[in-house]
Amino acid sequence: MAQKVHLTIGEQCYEYYPGVSLYNVSRDFRKNYPHDIILARVNGKLAELSQTMEWDAAVEFVTTGDITGNEAYRRTATLIMLKAFEDVLGKDNIRKLTVQYSLDKGYYCELDANISLSQELLEKVKSQMQSIVDEKIDIIKKEIPKREALDIFRECGMYDKVNLFRFRRSSTVNIYMLDDTVDYFYGFMAPNTSYIRYFDLYLYDEGFVLQLPEHEAPEIVDDFEPPAKLFQVLKQSTRWGELLDVRTVADINQTIADGGFFQLMLVQEALQEKKIAEIAEAIVDTGKRIVLIAGPSSSGKTTFSHRLSIQLKAHGLRPHPIPVDNYFVDRDKTPLDENGKPNFESLGALDTEELNRDIQELLEGKEVELPVFNFVTGKREASGQMLQIGSRDVLVIEGIHALNDAMTYSIAKENKFKIYISALTQLNIDEHNRIPTTDARLIRRLVRDAARRGTNAARTISMWQSVRRGEEENIFPYQEECDVMFNSALIYELAVLKQYAEPLLFSVRPDQPEYEEARHLLKFLNYFLGVSSENIPNNSIIREFIGGSCFNVG
């Protein structure tokens, strides 16, 4: 009789015959979890359920209610969608189907085919997706030589993947097969199609949206609510990339290899400066004297504020920054979160009453002494800094709550000019693998925290989900209320950040809980060729993170 393997799951040890798949093991524990088990961790390392067990190990299951599990769900749904389009239209009728970027709760996609996109076509594709799900088709992962993979990608017309793997050092490629549909995906997948029970398709703009559940409610697909302003910024950024002939990671790598990086960098910086100048002109045209700036972590708000101030001065205005952090309530009055810890990101952590009183008095022409928050004592103090403004002066207020009218409740909406800033990555890895904006921002923050705050990568990663929760609660719900959006992502930045981030990520040890995310980011950065930062202008937003900025960025 074969010796059994011992799998520790939770507090118990269970015996299985060698060669048992994690999928079959997971079926024994399905009732113990509120959501579908879609992946596993074996001795702390992420694994697909198709993996077989030949040795004793500790196993932890990952459900669709986990962020990592939700990401696997989304990748698998994308593969099913691609197959459904091929089944409905025929492979020969599809020139290219591109997953462009996240939008609302799903992905915005564009189809280049012999048949026009329509609601009728989407209904047929949705029906076919459901049939594929109902058939419970296995998703097969196969490691093949890179040369063989490139031949498959060429035959399928996936030229972005062909170009991508020209710059990969690995001699093999992991491909996924769903019947006759073959693709490459950046990350793990569900074991079969039956897991993807929740999805919807919506016709939108020139393409469509594959709407999917989020990890907080993995069995619910919300109705698509188009964020029109965000979409236009994403669309404009994508078109910029197309104008520069840089749409994918392979394109930026080819530009670097061909010696064209310096020219690309200058053009991208010029495009951003042009946009900032347009925003300043819009402020001047409106005559508004309250400028409010908000955006998620690592968006480059500080550098943007400085550059906007320069453009406002060029129009004859005098901008005055009002640091919202100086209006924190004393630490002993800070509201607590659900865990009983101070919630510094809550609007209640600010003394909005004093902030509004000071703004009103400044607008009335009175002289005001601005406060300063002492982060050592945890108390707000008098600063001795007096401010009085005239008709050419503009107050520039930056903070996570800046777009929430409850922060500046005493100021009429028509007197505020609201700016939302975020790093909305315009590059994709290839046709079907997008670069998550949150990954790009996390890499920015890793580099900045290490350089200016002495924070190691593990610590920054450990705080990231808390940061994101704060953004989901306090920033993203108000983004569509802005007057203008600014995309601070630079098309070349990940090639620059690579050389700074990689040593930090390698410092995370395998026994640390942040190791999985560190390896994920290292794999992601491995797609890029690195490039020197020496010629990047000292007013560039990227200087806020790598150092060398001409501004005081803290």
N, C-alpha and C positions, 0 to 999 in steps of 0.2 A: 504494500500500500504506500502511495506517495506521501512523503512528509508534508504536512500542512504548513501554510504560512500564517503568521499571527499578525492581525491588523488591530491596532489600538485606535478605537473610535470613541471619542469622548473619554469617559473614565473606564470603559470596558475593553477587554481584549477578545477578539473573535477569530475563529479558525476558518480558513478557506483552503481549497485545493490550489496548488500553484497554477498560474495561468488564468486565474479568474480576473475578469475585467472590472475596473472600477464602476462601470455602468451596472453590472450585475450586483456588485456590492451595494451600490447606492439604492437599488430597488428594495433592499431589506430595511432601509432606514427612511424611506420616502415619507412615511406617516409622521416621522419625528420633526419634520420641518414645515414651516408655513408656506413655503414656495418651492418650486421645482429645483432639484439639485441638478446643476448643469456642468460644474467643474469640480475638481478636488485639489487638495494640497497633500502631497506625499512627503513626509518628513520636512514640511514647511515649503516645499517647492511646488509651484502650480503645475497641474497635470490635467489632461483631457480624460474624460470618462472611458475612452477607448483603450487607455493604457491598461496593460495586464500586470498583475502582481506576482512576482516570483520570489519575493523576499519579505521578511518581517518589516513592518513600517507603521508609523503613526499616520492616520488618514483624517483629514478634516474636509468636510464637504462645503462647497460654495454654491449658493442658490442664486436664482435670478433676482432676489431681493438684495444681494450684495452688489456693490459697484462693479467689481471684477466680473461677476456673473452676468450683470446686465450688459456689459460690453461684449461678452461672448454671444449673448442673445442677439444683439444688434448686428454683429458680424454675420452670424448664421442667417438672420433675416435678409440681409443684403444678398447673400449667395442664393437664397431661395428666390428672391425677387429677380435676380439676373437670369436664373434658369427659367422662371415663368415667362419673362419677356422672350427668351429664345424659343420656348415652346409655342408661344402664341404667334410670334412674328416669323419665326424661322431664323436661324443664325445668319444666313446669307443676306437677310434684309436689314440687319443691324450693323451699322458702321461703327458706332461707339455709344456706350451707355456709361455716363460718368456720375459718380457720387461726388457732388461738389463740396458741400459743407453742412454743418448742423443748422437746423432751423426749427424753432419752436421745440417740439419733443422728438423730431425726426431728422431725416436727411433730405436736403434738396438735391434732386438729380436732374440731369438733362439727357435727352435721347436724340441721337442722330441716326435716323433710319429712313427706309424707303416709304414708310407709312407715317403719316402725321400723328402726333400725340393728341389724344382726345379723351373725354370722360368715358366714352364707350370702350376705348382700348384699355383704359385703366381698370374698368370693371372686369374685362376678360382676364387681364393679368392677375387681378386680385382673386378671381375665382380659381385660376390655375395655381396660384400660390397656396390657396386653401387645399386644393387637391394634392399638391406635393406634401403638405403638412400631414394630411390624412393618410397618405400612403406610408408614412413613417420610414422614409428612405434613409439608409445609413450614409453618413458623410465620411468619406474615406480620406485619411491623411497619408501621404506617401512622400518619402524623401527620395529625390532623383538627382542625377548629375545636373549641374547648372546648364550645360550645353543642351541637354535634352529638354529642360524646362524652357529655355529660350526658343527652341524650335516649336514647342507647344504654344507659347505665347504669340509667336509670329503667325502661326496657323490660325489662331483665334483672333488676330488683329489687335492684340493687347500690346501695342508698341511702347506705351509708357512703362510697362513691366520689362520689356526687352531692354530699354534704355536704363532702367533702374538697376538691373542686375549686371550691367556692364561695369558698374562701380562697386560691386560687392566682392569681397575677397573670398568668401566661402565658395567651396567647390560644389556644394549641393544646395538644393532648394526644396522646401516643404510645400507641396501643392495639396489642394483639397479637391476632391472629386464628388460631385453629386450627379449620379448617372453619367450623362455625356457632357456635363458642364464642368469645366476645369478652371481653377482660379488660384491665386495666391492671396493670403490674407495675413495682415500684421497682427497676430494674436490668435488665441485658442478659440475653438468652435464647439458647438453642441455635438453630441454623438450622432444624432439623427434629426430629421426634419420635424418630428412630432412635438418638439419643445416649443416651436414658434407658432403658438396659437393666437397671439394677439398682435394685430397690425392693421393698418389701413393705408389707402393711397388717395392722395388729393391732387387734382390738377392745380397748378399754381404758376403764374407768370409764363415763362417760356419752357418750363419743365413740370416736374411733379414732386410731391413730398411723400416719402415713405415714413408714415407716422408710427411711432413705437412706444411701448411703455417705458417708464423710468424705474429705477430700482426701488424708489419709495413705494410704488404701487405697481408691481410687475404684472398684474393681471388686468390692468386698466389702460386703455388707449384713449387719451383725451381727444376731443375734437381739435382739429388744426386751427390755431388762431395765428394768422400771419403777422409777424412783427415787421411791418412794412418798412420802417426806417432802418432797422438793422439789416434787412434783406438788401436794401438799396446800397448800403455801405459794403456789404459782402460782395454784391454783384459788381460794384465799381472796382473793388480791389482785385477781383478775379479778372476783370477786363484790363486793368493795369498790367497784371501779370502776362496776359495774352499779348498786349502791345509790346511788352519787353521780351517776348518769346521765352518767358520763364513761368511755366504753369506747374511744374512738378519738381520733386527733389532731383531727378535726373537732369532736368534743365539747368538748375543752379550748379550742379556738379560739372556739367559740360561747359558752362560759362567760365567756371574757375579753371578747368583744365585747358580751355582755349585762351586763357589770359585776359578774359573780359570782365573780371570781377570789379576792378576799379571803376570802369565806366558804368557798370550796372549800379554800383553803390552810389555814385554821384547822381544818376538819374532818379533813383529811388528817394534819396534825400531831397532832391529838388521837388519831386512830386509832393512830399510831405510838407515842405516849406510853403509851396503854392497853396496847399489846402489850409494851412494855418493862417496864411495871409487872407484867404477868402473868408475864413471865420471871423477874423478881426474886422474885415470890411463890413461883414454882416452886422456885427455888434455896433459899429459906427453908424450904419444906416438906420438901425432901430432906435438909436439914441438911449438905449437902456444902460443903467448905471450899476446894475447888480449882475455879475457874471458868476454862475454857479457851475462847478466842474465836479463830476463824479465818475467813477469807474472802478472795476475790480482790481485786486492786488496785482502789482507788477505791470500796470498798464503804461507806466511812464508819465503819470500825471504831473509830477514835479517839473520835469523837463518841458513838458508841453505847456505848463503854466508860464514858465519863464519865456519860452519862445513866443507864446501868444502875447505876453506883456510887451515884448520888443516890437511886435507888429502893431500893437495898439499905440505905443509911443510914436511909431512911424506915422500914425494918423493924427498925432497931436494930442492924444489922450494921456492921462496919468493914472496907470493902474496901481492899486494898492492891495496886496495880498492880505487876506484875513484868515489866519490859520485856525481852523475849527477846533483843532486839538487843544487850543488854549482855553476853550470853553467847557472842558470836561468838568463835571461836578467833582467835589472832593471824593476821594476814594471810598470813604466810609458811607457815601450816599449812592454809590454805583449800584444799579439794579443787578440782581443775581439771575443766572440762567437756571435751567431745569436741574442741573447738578449742584446747585448751591454755590457756583463760582461766579466772580464778577463778570458781567457781560459788558465789556467795553465797547462792543459794536452795536449795542442797543441805542436807539435814539434817546432813551432815558438817561444814558450816560453823559449827555450834553445838557448844559444849562441853556436851553433854548430861549428862556425868558430874557436872560441877560443879553444873549446874542441878538435877539430881535430889538431889544431896547437900544443897544449900541448902534445897530444898523439904522434904525429910525432917526436917532439923534444925529448921526453922520449925514444922512440925507437932508435933514433940516438945517444943515450948516453949522451945527454945534461942534465944539471941540470935545473929543472923547479920549479917555485914557484906556487903552486896550489892555486886557488882562494877559497874564502868562501863566501857564500851568507848570508847576514844579513837580517833575516826575520822580524826584527823590523823596519829597515829603508827601506827595500825593494830594497836594492842595493847590487851588488857584490863588494867584497873588497879583498885586498891582505891579505893573511893569515899568511905570514911569514913562512909557511911550505914548505920546499924545498925537492924535490925528484929527485933522479938520479938512474937509474936502470941499471943492468948488464944482462948477458946472462941467469942467473938463476931466474931473476925476471919476474913476471907475473902481468899484470894489470887486475884487476877484476872490471868491470863496470856494475852497476846494475841500471835499470831504465825502465820506461814503454815503452820507444822507443828503447830499446837496440837491439831488433831483426830487427829493421828497418835500412837498410843500409844507409838511408839518414842521420842518426844521426852520423855515423862514415864513412862518404863518402870518406875520404882520405885513408882509410885502405882497402886494397884488400880483397875480400871475403875469399880467401884461407888462410888469416892470422888471421881470427877471429874464435873463438870457441863459438858457440851460445847455450845457455841453456834456455829452456822454462820450467817454474815451475808453477804448479797450484794444487789446492786441489781438486782432482777428486774423489769424494766419491765412494767407491767400494761397499758399502752396499745398498741393496734395502729394502723397507718396506716389500714387499712381492712379489709374482710372477708378479704382474701387476702394482705395484705402486713403482716407483723409487724415490730416494732421489735427488732432484735437487741440483747440485753442488753449485748454487748461494745461496741456503738457508743455506748450511753448511758454506759457506764463510761469509755470512751476520752474522751468529751467532758468528763466530770467531771475526768479526770486532766489534760487539756490546760489547763483553766482553773486548776486548782490548781498545776500545775508552773510555769505562767507567772507566777502571782501570788506564790508563796512560794519557788520554787527558781530563778527566772530562766531557765527552760528554754523555748526557743521551740517552736512547734508541730511543726516538722519533726523536731526531736530527739525529742520525745515520741512521735510517730508511728513514727519509726525504731526505737524501743525496744519498741514495743507487742507485736510478735509474740514477742519473747524473753520478755516478761512473761507472755504467754498460755501459752507452752510451760511455764514454771515453774508456772503455776496447774494446767495439765493433769496435771503430774507430781506436784505436792506438795499440792494442795488438793482438787480435784474428786474424786479417788478416795476421799476420806474423808468427804465431805459427808453421806452417809447414816448415818454413825456418830454424828451429833450427837444431843443430847437435844432440842434445839429449833432451829428455823430462824427467822431474822429477815430480812424483806425491807426493805432500806433505801431502795428506790426511792420517790420522791415523785411522785405522779401529775401534778404541775404542773411538775416541775423543768426539763424541757427548754425550756419557754417562758421560764424565767428564765435558764438557761445560754446560750441563744441569743445574747443581747446581749454576753456575755463571750467566747464561743467564736468567733463569726464574724470579728472582726478578727484573731484569732490565725491562723485558717485561711486568710484572704486573704493572710497574709504568706508563705505557702509559694509559691515561684516555680515556673513551669512546667518549668524545667530541673532541678528537684529530684526525686529518686525518690519522695518522699512526696506529690507533687502530686496523684496519682490518688486517694489516700485522703482528702486534704484536700478535693478537689472532691466526693467521695462524701458526706462529712459536711456540706459546705455545702448540697448538694442536699437532704439529709435535714432539716437545720434549716430549710430554706426552707418546709417544710410547716407550721411553727409560727408563730403570732403571738407576738411578743415581749411581755414584761411586766416591770415594774420589780420590783426585789428589796427595796425600802426597807421594806416592812412584814413581811418574813419574820422570825420570832423568832430571837434570837441564839443559841438552843440548838438550832436546826434542823440536821439532818445536812447540808443543802445549804450551810450557812455554812462547813463544813469546806473547801469548794472555792471559794466566791466571796469569802470573807473575812467579818469581822464576828462571828466566833464568840465566845461568852463563855468557851469552854474553850481550854486550851492545846493546839492541834491541830498544832503543829509547823510 
